[in-house]
Structures are given as structure tokens and as C-alpha cells.
């Protein structure tokens, strides 16, 4: 068996059935030969983003994989790998490599060395005898502990070397660890004594598929729940105890309850200090439950630290809390406080959410989108900047893994590949990406990939012909040189690629256009709806402040 065939066979035994790729990488042919479907993208980042979403939407049950050419292909892939690393997403990355004798010579891009800082593991295969060991380690890194990309570089002169048969490889064991029982008791005491506890849930709840346990703990304590952007949809946002999700833009409920909490339990989160996450208030009792011990006390002081899988941690906490709080607390007063605040907050926003102005309010577009689709059977993701901040506070996710939130780094164009990967992982769902006219400039060509590869997603484009967020900080360059201007007829581009494309300028046409776009996806054709919107230059102006 040749090295390339062995790698493909190992991937298949580990459950990989889709390989996003950009040629030339010989793994593509070996994978196709054993019915692993290759998806050929237009640029490397999109392939990595697709692999990213496959891992997310299946909670790692199926791992996304991507391969690319040595040299320039690997260099182009750096941003996508870095994005997955920042979001702790397990994906297998198999770059081609320069021949072994020149791999580390001169200016050759040696991925194993250069990408160690943005991968959980990075190894180069230097002899056929080590293929099984290296691939076993890669999959074990992805299936155990905090997620992250695992890179296996294959030198160009190694693909056709022989490995003895039969191939001695068994799928790796996935393990879970639970928290220290004494730490659980300490945390349970703090939660039981709390007068205004708040639970902050991150994407670790998704990876553990611990959604029922999170709900059970919240209801037992009558504790309101806020999720991080990455954790959004881990708790049903139509639940009376839901506060919504945190990010740059947050519902008023989030800021109010966090600021007035006495104890905050962070579960399945890193509490990483970032410009794109909700800041934690000072002076609170903090309980930090995370899989990665390196995150304890990293950005906040932890009064109690619980290391382990979010599901095992929640199960342990529930039992420990019950020894102090024998029966469910009455959550009616908390729910009423949440409902009253949400009602007042939405009333402030309704003029924008229902605006009849032209150019269109982007909030009106997203509000109508939410009220038109079947939310429970929709997976949606945002792009960086305005689309993220305009979507996340108002989109109510009610089912797990129906919102792909992100933001620790904010590469433009990420959302398109995420929607495509989500559609591959969940073909029965309507999969939507919301992006702006800046983001489409980074990855828009891969809408053609969606058409060619028969991945019928719905793209919602908010086009204001401008990098609007930058307007207040680039007044001179804008006035003198139009530096923030962007132009394009993107609906026409979608049609030219063979997809469905429609430009919308009238508020009355928003819902009918969305329905036509959905109909196109049901017929197997990707749709791009281009809404001509206002220049929203100061999002924070409209956000409730702490």
C-alpha cells in the first residue's frame, strides 16, 4: 500500500467522508478512490472553513479535513488554520511538503515548523514506517482535550513509497475527564449561597453535547443564562431564563444581569479577554469550569476552578447543588425581570427592526429573515464586523448547533465556508451566511464552488457600498480619496456563477425575495440575496451601555 492510500484509508476508518482540497495534493486521488468525496475550492481558506464547520456541526463526531499543495498552497492556508486554532476547532490539515532533502533548506515553506504556533500538533512524515503512528497521534490530539487543528505534512517524494499490508490501524479512543470532587463541592456551595447567580456558557457545552444538563442546572437554581458567541444556541433563547448571547453587541438583558450578579459560573468557556466578547464585570465571585487548565486564572481570577468535560462537570455540579438546594427554585421572578427588560429593549429597537426607509435598514433585513425562515431547521452564521453585531443580539436560536458564532479573531469572509460546511454536515437544514460587501471581496469567488459542488446555501449580503464602520476613523482619506468606498453588483455575480441572484432595494420586497431564495436552495441551487442597505457607522451608539 502506498503512503497516500494509507493516509486516505486511515481517514476513512476515523469517519472522514469529505475532504476539502485545493490541488495539487495526491491525497485527493487516494481519497476519491475509496469514496471520500473531494470538494475542490477556489482558495485554501474556504476549504479550511468548510472543514471547520463539519467538525462543529457534528460536535466532532465527524472531523473536517483539508489538504493543499506544498509551497504557495500551504502559505495561503495559514489564515484559515489560524482561525480554526483561535476557535479551538479540531480539523485535520494535510499539506504537501517539499522533498525531504530540501524541506528545511533556504526559503522553502516548511509547514511543520511554521505552523506549530497555530496548530495543536504538527508533524512531518519522514519515513513510511511512521505513517500509522503520526496519523494516530493527529487523530488523538483532535479527539481528546481542547480542540485545535492537527497538521500532518507529507513530503512530495513520499506519496508513492510503500507501506506493508495489512494496514495496522484502529480508530483512536476518545476520552473525557471530570472535575475534582472537592472543587465541585466548593463551587456548589458558592452557587447555593448566591442571591443573583448567572451562568455563562461557552462552546464547550456544544462539544460535550451537554445542552440538557445546562438547562437542568439553570432551572434548578433559577439562574439566567448568557452564552458566548461561540456558545450561542447551547441554551434555548426562547427559554424564560435566557439572556441571549454576548459579543460586541449584546441584548440589554446580558449587560444588566452580569453587572448585577454576585456569582458567575462560566462553563465550557475560556473567559479570554477579547475585543469581540462581552467583558466580565469586576468584583464578582467567579467559578470557572473549562477543559483546559491553562485557562484557569488566565484573564480572570477564579474563586473556584473545575477542570473537565462540560457535560461531566455539569452532571457533577447538579448533584452537588441538590445537596444544598433540595428542590427547584421558583424562577418566576427572575423570568419576569428578564421579560420586562427584553420588552423595553426591543421597543427601543423596533423602529430600526421594522424600518420602511430606503436604503434598507440592515436590522429590518435580518428581522424579516428571522421571521420568515423555519428557525429550528436553520443553521446561520455571521461574518466579521457589522453582520455579526447586527445579527447576534436579535437572532433567537432555539435548537443546539443552529448558530455558528465566532469572533476571537475576525477574518473577513469566514462565514461563507462555514455555511457550506454546515450544509454538507446537515443537508436537511437551511444553511445561511450573513456577510457584508467587504467580506464578499475576500471569499466571494467561492460562491462558484457552492454552485459547482451542489451545496445549496443561502447567502444574505448587506451591501452599503462602503466599509461603513471605518468611516468615523478614516474621514480624511474618505473625503480626499474615497478610501472606504466599495462597489459591485453581487447578485449579477451569483447569476454569472450559475446560482440564484437577486438585488433588493424596497422593504416590501424583503420577505418575498427571502422566500424565493429559500425555494432556490430547495431546488439544489445556491442563492445570493443582495440587500442595498444604509451605512451604519456607529453600532455602539445604538447599544445599551453598562
N, C-alpha and C positions, 0 to 999 in steps of 0.2 A: 504494500500500500504506500502511495506517495504521501509526502508530508501534507500537501494541500488537501488531499482526500481524507487524511486522518483528522485534520482540524475540522473539516466540514462534518465528518461523522461524529466527532465529539460534541459539536454544537447541536446536532440533531438529537443525540442522546440526552442532552441537557434541556431539550424542549424548544430550541430556537427554530422557528419556521419561516422567518422573514429576515433577509439580510439587505439592509440599505447599503448602497455602494456607489462608488464612482470609479470607473476603470482608469488605468489597468491594474487590477489586482487579481491574481489567479484563483483566489478563493471563490470568486463569483462563479466560475465554471464548475468547480468542485461542488459548491453548494447546490447549484441548479441541477446537477447530475443526480442528487439524492432528494430532490423535491423541496429544497429550501428556496423560497421564492426571492429572487433578487429584485430590488427596487432601485433603478438607476436614476439618480438625482441630477440636477443641473449644477449644483455646487455642494461642497462637502458639508457645510454647516447644516443644511436641511436634512441630510441623511442622518446626522447625529441627533438632530431634534426629533426626527421620527422615531429613532431607536429609544430615545429618552421617554417619549410618550407611551410606547409599548410597555416599557418597564413600569411606568407609573400606573397606567390604567388597569394592569393586571396585578398590581401590588407585588411585582417581582415574580409572579407565577410563571410568566414568560419574560425572558430577558431580551431587550433590544440589542441588536448587533449592527456594527458598521465596519466596512473596510474601504480602503482607499489606496491610491498609488503612492509609492515612495517619493521622497523629494517634495515637489510642489503640492501634491495632493495632501500630504501629511501636514505641511506648513499651513495650507488653507483650512485644515480641520481644527486647528488649535483653539479657535474661539468656541466652537461647539462643544469640544471636550471640556474646556474651562467652564462653560455654562453648566454642564451636567455635574461637574465637580462642585461648583458653588451651591447647587441644589441637592447634592447628595444622592444622585441618581445612578443606580448600577447599570452600566451598559458595557458590552464587550466591544473593544476597538482593536481591529486587526490591520494595522498599516503594513504595506510592503516596506522593505528596507533595502538599503544599498547592499551590494555583495559584502560578505563578511570581511574580506581582506581590505575593503576601503570604507567600511561603515563609519569608522571614527576618525577618518582622515580628512584634513582640510575643512572646507565649508560644507561638506555633506551634512544634511539634517538628520541627526541620529535621534529618532523619536523616543527611544527608551531613555535616553539621557535628558533630552529637552523637555519631556512631558511628565517627568516624575513629580513635579510640583503641582500638576493639575490632574493626577490620577491617584487612585487608591493603591494600585500596583502597576508596575511597568517592567516587562521582561522581554528580552530578545531571544529567539530560538537560535542557538548556535550549532546545535547538533540534533539530528533526527531522534536520537535516543531520549532526548529530554522533552519531546512534544507533549507526551501524556502528563508528565509532572508539571510542566508550565501551564498547560490548559487546566489541570485540576486546581492549581493554586489560583488561577484567574477566576474560575467559577466559584471557588470557595470564598474568595475575597468579596465577590458580588453578592453571594447568598448569606453571608454572615456579617454581623455588626452593621455599623452605619454604612450606607450605600456610597458608591462612587464608581467612576469608570475604571475598568481593568484593561490594560493595554498589552497586547502580545504582538511584537514586531517580527515579521518573517522576512529574512534577507532574500534578495532576489535569486541567489544561487542555491536556495534550499528547497524550493517548492517541489521539485521533481526527485529529490532524494527519497530513498526507500525506508519504510518502517516495517519491521516483521509483523506478520499477521498470525493469529487474530489480534485485533487491537485490544489491549488490556486496559479498558477504561470503564469505570462505573460512575454514574452521576453523583455529585458531591452531596454530603449531608448538610442540611440547613439547620442551624441551632438557634435556640433562644436562651436568654439568661434573665433571671428575675432579680429584683432589688433585695438588699439586705433587710431581713425581717425587723431588726431594731430600728432601722431608718424608716421603715413603713409605719411602725408604731408611733414614732416621733411625729411624722407627717400627719397621721390620722388624728393625733391629739390637737395639733395646730388647726386642722380643718374643723374638728368638732367644736373648738372654742371660738372659732371665727364668727363674727356678727355679720360681716359682709364679704364672704368668700367669692372669688371669681376664678373660673377655670380658663386657662389659655391653652388651646390645643393646637399642636403643630402637625406636620405631615407624618411624623412617626406613628400617629394614630392610623393613618392610611396604610402604611407599610405593615402594621400589625393587624390590620382589619379589625380594629378594636372599637368600632363605632357603637355597638350595643353597650359595651362596658362604660364608655364615656357617658352615654345617655343615662345609664343606671346610676352612676355616681352623682351626676349633676342633679338628677331628680331626687335622690336620697337626701342630698344636702340642700336642695332648693338653691343651688348655686348657678348663677348665669354663666354662659359660655361664650367666649370670643375665640375665633380661630385666627391663626396667622394666614397670610395669603396662600402659602403652600398647604396649609391645613384646611382651607375653605372646602366645605361640603363634608367634613368629618362629623359635623353636628348639624342636624336639620335646621335650616334658618327660618322655617315656619313654626318651630317649636316655641312655646311661650317663654322659655329660658334663654333663647338665642339672642345674642347682642349683635351678631354679624361678624364680619372679618376685619382684621387690622391691616393697615398699609400706610401709604402716604395719605390717602383719602379714607376716612372711616365714618360710619354712622355715628351720630351723636351719642347713642347708647354706649358704644365702646369706650369712648373717652370718659364719659361720666362714671361708668361703673368701675373702670380701672382706677381712676383717680380717687374714688371713694371706697375702694376695697380696703380691708385690713389684712387679708391673706390672699395671695395669688398663687395658684397651683399651675405651673407650666408643665404640660405633659406632651412628650413626643416633639419637643422643640429645643432649639439651641439657645434661645434668648440672645442671639447675635445682634449686636448694635449695628444698625444699618439705616441709611437714609430712606430706605424704601419699606421699612417696617414700623409698626406702631411703637413709640417709645414707652418703656415701662416707667411708671411713676416711682419716685424715691420714697424711702421711709416705710415701705410695706414689708410684711413678713413674706418671704419668697420660698416656695417649695419648688425645686427643680427636678423633674423626672425626665431623664434622657438616656438614650442608648450609649452615648459617647462620654466617657468620664472626663475627657479633655474639655468638655463644655461646662462642667460644673465650676462655678466661680470665675468663669471667663469674662463675662461682661456685667454680671450682677452677682451680689453676694447671696449665697444660698443658705437659708436658715435650716433647711433640710434638703439632702440630696439623695435621689433614688436613681440607681443605675440599672437599666434593663429595658427589655422589650416593653413597649407601651401597653400591650394587652395584658401581659403578666403583672405589670405594675398596677394597672387599674384594677384587676381582679383582687390583688393583694390589698390595695387601699380600700376597696369596697368592704371586704371582710373586716378589716381593722377599724374602719369608721363605724361599722354596725355595732361594735362593742361599746362605743360611746354614744352613738345616735341610734337608738333601738329601732325606731320606725321612721318612715319618710317624713321629712319636714313639710309643712304646708307651704307651697310655693306661690300661693295666690297673690300675696302682697308684692313679692318680687316681680312676678309676671305682670301685675298691674302697673308697677312703676316702669317696667320696660315698655309696655304697650303705650302708656301715656306719652313717654318721651319719644318713642318712634313716631307716633301720630303727629306730634308737634314738629318733629324734624322733617318728616315727609311733607307736611303742609308748607314749610319754608321752601322746599324744593319743587313742589308741584308746578309752579309757573315755568320752570325750565323743563321738567319732565313731560309736560303737556303742551309746550310752546307751539304756536302756529306760525312762528316767524320764519322768514327765509332770509339768507341761507338757514338751513335747518339747525336746530339745537342738537348737538350730539347726544345730549341726555334724552331728548324726545325719541331719537332713533333707537337707542338702547332700551328705553322704557317700552316702546312699541314692540321691539323684538322679544323682550321678556314676556309680554302679554299675548304674543302670537304663537310662539313655539310651545311644544309639549315639554315643559321644563324637566320633568322627571326622566324623560328619554332623550335628553340633550346633554352633550358634553361641550363646554365652552371654555375658551381661553382668551386671554387678552394679549396685547403686545405692550412694549415698554412705553412709558410716558403717559400721555393723556388717555389713550384707550384703557389702560389698566385702572387709572384713577377715576375714570368716568363710569366704568363698568362695575368694579368690585363692590362698592357700597350698596348698589341698588339691585344687583342680581341675587335673588334668593335661591340658593342651592338647597334642595330638599333630599337628595339622594347622594350616597357616598360616591366619590370619584366622578362627579359630573362637572367639576370645575377644576381646571388645571391652573393653579395660581403660582406665580413665581416673582422673584424680584431681588434676590441678594446681589446678582449682577443684572444689568438690564440691557442686554444686547438687542438692538432693533432687529425685527424680523423673526424672532423666536417662535411666535405664535403659529405661523403657517405650518411649519413642520410638526409642531405639537398636534395640531388639528388633524393632519394627515396620518400621523402615527396612531392617534386615538381612533380614527376611523378604521384603520387596519386591525386594531385590537378589539374594537367594539363595532362591527359593521352594521349592527341593527340600530345604532344611535345616530341622531343628527349631530354632526360634529362641526363646530363653528369656531373660527378665529376672528377676533376683532382687532383691526390694525389701523394705522394712520398712513398718510401719504409719505411720511418719512420712512416708516418701516417697510412699505412695499418696495421702496427703492433698494433695499438690501436683499430681499429674497423673492421678489415678485415673479422672477422668471420661473421659479419652481411651481407656480400655478400650472404651468405646462406639464410638469411632472404629474400633478394630480389628475390632469386630463388624460395623459398618455397611459398612466398606470391604473386608470379606472378607480380613483379614490374620490368619491363624490362628497366633498366637503362644501360648507357654505362659508364664504369669506365676506365679512362685513367691513367695508372700507369707509372710514370717516375722512373725507378729503376737504381740507380747507385751504389748499394750495399754499401752505405755509408751515414752517417749523414754529408753530404758534407759541409754545412755551418759551422759546428763546427770544421772542420779540422784546420783552422788557429788559433783557440783558444785552441785546445787540441793536440798540436804537440807531447808532451812527452808521454801522455797516449796512443796516437795512435801508436806511434813508438814502445813503450815497450809492450803494452797490446792489441793493435788493438781495442781500446775502441770505435772508431767511425764506425767500420765495422758492416754491417747488411747483412744477406743472406736470400735467399728464392726463390722458383720457384712459383710465384704467379699465373701465367697463369694455371699451373697444379692444384693449389688450386681451382681456379674458376671452372675448369672442374670437379674436385672431388665433388664440391658442386652441380653439375648439370647445371652450366651455361656454356657460351661460353668463352673459354680462349685461348689466342694466344700470344706468345712471338715474338717480332720483333727486329731484330738486323741490318737489311740492310735498308738504306734510301729509296731504291726503293720499299720497301715493306710497307712503312708507309701508303700511301693512300689506296692501296688495302686492307690492314688489317682494316683500319677505315671503309671502305665500307662493309666489312664482318661483323664487329661488329654492324654496324647500321642495317644490314639485320637481324642479330640475334634478335635485340630488336624489330624489326617489327614482328618477329615470336613469340614474347612473352617471349623470353629468355634473361636474363641479360647477358651482355658481359663485360669481363675484358681484355683489351689490355695492355700488359706489354712491354714497350719500354726500352731497355737497353741503358742507356744514360751516358754521360760524367759527371764527378764530377765538377760541377760549384761551386767554393769555395768562390768567392768574387763577388757577384752580383753587388754591388755598383761600382766596378771597371768599369763596362760597362754602368753605368747610367750617363746621362748628369748632371753635378753638377750646383748648383746655382751660 
